[in-house]
Amino acid sequence: MYGAFFPIMTRSSTADKAVFPVIPMNRNPVDVLQEIYRLYDAQLEAVDVACRKYCADCCTTNVTMTRLEGELMTAVAGKNRIADLLPRGACEKMPRYQPVLSTNAYVEACRTDDPLPDDPSGAHTGVCPFLKDSACTLYEIRPFGCRCMISTRKCSQNGYAEIDDLTLTLNTVFLQFIEHIDQKGFSGNLIDVLIHLSTNAGRIPDECRVTPNRPIPALMVPPHHRDRLAGVIGRLNRLAAHV
């Protein structure tokens, strides 16, 4: 298993430095998050993605995200609009996946061979509350959990998404960095994170669980993917170093 991990810091090439100029220190984390989204979109240009508008098979309540992603959503859409789109009693009533560990906490547990906690929530599935007529009402500010849920074939053809191993590794690396730039925040199901951000702390239901974020302990990249992802990891390092 240890062969799948390597340190976070990598050396950017001279070409990368020419294309990506020096980034000012202490940038707004939300701005950095949006740059990470754009960087991911650029990586997908080489992938033959079958996903199109109104293809909503993967638009479920099992999406997870960080606090920072939720702050972007509430800042752009507004807390009132988010609250209007979420069903009343969503915390108590909506079936959804609630992670016990964040992505980086999971990687750390795997890296150190610590026992993984049981996941009592399973993978209960409901329809995303932001879906209307099979289209996302918040598409431009959707979290990374939605952005990376892609398929090279229509999911309706065989009942599941098809994605190659390299893109799965790429997705994991981006998830790790998105959590890394929000180390003082938390992660959880999209519904739980948004309710935490839009509700007074004393009124958040017990069912609305989140988990603390962690810095990257190591990147979960198999040896045979390291060279192919070295460039994008270098760019992510540069972005994360200036938050």
Buried (B, 14 or more C-beta within 10 A) or exposed (E): EEEBBBEBEBEBEEEBEEEBEEBEEEBEBBEBBEBBBEBBEEBBEEBEEBBEEEBBBBBBBBBBBBBBBBBBBBEEBEBEBBBEBBEEEBBEEBBBBBBBBBBBBBBBBBBEEEEEEEEEBEEEEBEBBBBEEEEBBBEEBBBBBBBBBBBBBBBEEEEEBEBEEBBEBBBBBBBBBBBBBBBEBBBBBBBBBBBBBBBEEEEBEEBBBBBBBBEBBBBBBBEEBBEEBBBBBBBBBBBBEBB
